[in-house]
Amino acid sequence: MVQPPTSQPNPTRSSNGSTGLAEEATANHVGMEDYSQQGDNWFAQFNRQVVKALDVDSLHNFTMDSVVCCVHFSPDGKLLAVGCNKSVYLYDTQTGVRTHIFNHEPTSDRNGDNYVRSICFSPDGRLLATGSEDRTIRVWDMQTRQAVRTFVGHISEIYALAFSPSGHRLVSGSGDRTARVWDMESNNIAPVHVFEIQTEADDHPDAGVT
């Protein structure tokens, strides 16, 4: 009688016939600790299906005066922008030194807090766009550190910002369930497109574009 084969894992083989990384790890008795790292206040888990080529460690620890709402690296990775209440903090990623604070005092019709919910660098790194609870988008010149453009029109706070690959357009998403496209090349302060988002939960108070 032919005995049925015992249940064995079927290693995935690449085009050169080698077994998959996960099976190799099992064969070599690689434990979970080989695919994770942990510090005092952070934890990283590696994908067992790919080559572990990254050694993770905590480089800088930044303490803020308020809740951190968003973070974004500059395209060259040399700067880190951190959005908080009434401020965006700019850090040098090599030294960890805070290099600038972009103030976001609320507009005249608002009092109290003004959390910056979204940040985005332009593809060339020359501009930084920020969106906050006062429903205002501010565009900052990274050389002069001054606000060079201001866009208004949303009727709720700004949740998301993204530049087009060319940097000629900026799109914003808001709690008012609209995505608005702004022209960065002209002096036009009105959006060139407004996309209204329809959801099944039309009565949901927190529905928005993120």
N, C-alpha and C positions, 0 to 999 in steps of 0.2 A: 504494500500500500504506500502510495506517495504521501508523505507527511506535508501538511500545509506549511508554508513558510511562516516563520515567527514574525511578529510585528516589529519592523525596524524602520527608523527614520530614513526617508529617501532624500539624500543630500542633493541640493540643487547644484547642478554643474554648469560652469561657464563654457564658453566656446572652446577653451583650451582643456576642458575636462577636469578642472580643479573643483573641489567641493566648495559649497557656500561658506561664508564666514561664520555664520551661526553654528553650523555643524562642526567646523574646525574648532570653534571655541569650546563646544561641548566635548569634542574628542580630546582636547587639551586640558579639560577640567578647569575651564575659566569660570570663575565665580562671578556673582552679581557685582561684588565690590570692584571688579576690574572694569566695569562699565558704568561706574558712578563715582562722583566725588562730592564731598560735603565740607562746608566751612562753618564758622560760628553762626552765620545768619544767611546762608545760601546753600542750595543743593542743585546738582547737575546730573542728568541721566543721559547716557549715550545710547544711540541706536545700535543694538547688537548686530544689525544686518549690514552695517557699513564699517569701514576701517576706522578705528579709533586713532585719529591723527591730531587730536586737539587735547592739550593738557590745560584744564580749567583751574583758575585760581582767582581769588578776589584781588583786584588791582587797586581800586579806590572805593571809599565809602563816604558818600556825601550826605550830610545832615541838613535838612531843610527846615524852614520856619513854619511850613504848612504842609498839607497833603500834597503829594506829587500826583498830578493828573496825567502827564504825558512826558515822553522823552523822545529825542531824535538825534541821531548822529549826522554830522555834516558829511557830504559825499566823500571827502578824503579821510574821514574818520578822526580828524585831529580835534574836532570840537564836539561837545555834547550840550544840547539845549534841554533844559528841564522846566516844564510848565507847572507853576504853583499858583497860589492866591496872589493876585495883583502883580505878579512878577514872572519873568522868564530868566533863569540863571544860565549863564554860559560858562562851560568848563573846558580847560585844556585837558585832553584825555591822556596825554603823556605825563604831565606833572600833577594833575588833579587840582590845579589852582583855578579858582573862580576868576574869570577875566572880565565879566561884565554882567550887569543886571538891566534887563529891559523892563521898564516900569509899565504897568497896565492898570492905572487908576480907572475906576469905572466911569462911564460917560455920565453926563449931568443928570440924566433921568433915573440914575440908579445910585443907591447908597450901600455901603458895607462891602461885602466880599465881591470879588471878580475873579473867579478861577479860570485859568487858561487851560482849556480842554484839548487843544490841538496845536501841533507844531509841525512845520515842514520846511526843510531847506530846498532851495531851487537846485536843479541838477548841476549848475556850475558853482554852487556854494556861495554866490554873491548876495543872495537874498534869504531872509528868514520870514516865513509867514506864520502868524499866530492868530488863533481864534479863541474867544473867551465868552464868558457868561453874559457880557453886556451886548452880545449879538454883533460884535464888531470884529472885522478882520483887519489886522495891521500887518504891513509888509515893511521889513526893516532892511536897511543897507548894512551889510556886514563890515564894510570898510569904515563908514562914518558912524555906525551904530545908531542911526537916526531912522525914524519912521518916514518912509517915502511914499507910501500909498495907504489909503484907508478905504475899505469897502463896507458898506452897510446895506441892509435890505432884508436879512433874515429876521424873523420875528421870534426866534428862540435861540438859545445858545449854540455855539459852533462846536460840533463834535469831531469833525474830520476835515483835513486839508491835504491836497495833493497837487503838485505841479505836473504838467504834461512833460514828456521827455525833452521837448525843445525848450521848455521854460516859458513859452509864450502864453500859456493858459494856466490858470489856477482854479481848481474846483473845490467847493466847500460843501460840507454836509451838515445839516442842522436838525435840531429837535422839532423844527416846523415841518418836517417831512419833505424838504426840498433839497436838491443838489443844484448849486448855482455855479456857472462857469464865468470866470472873470478874465478880461483881456489885459495882459501885462505889457502889451506893446503900445497901446494907445493911452490917451488920457480919459477914456470913457470910464466912469465910475459905476455905471449900471451893468448888470450881468448880461452877457451875450446869449446865454441860454439859462432857462430855469426848468428843471425836471421835477415834477411832482410825483412823489412816491405813494402809491396806493397799497394799503395792506388790508388783510382780512380783519385785523383788530383796529378798525378805524376809531373805536372809542377808547383805545389804550392811551393813557396820558403820557407814557414815556416813549411812544413810537417815534422814531426819527431816523436820520441817515447817519450812520457811523462808519 
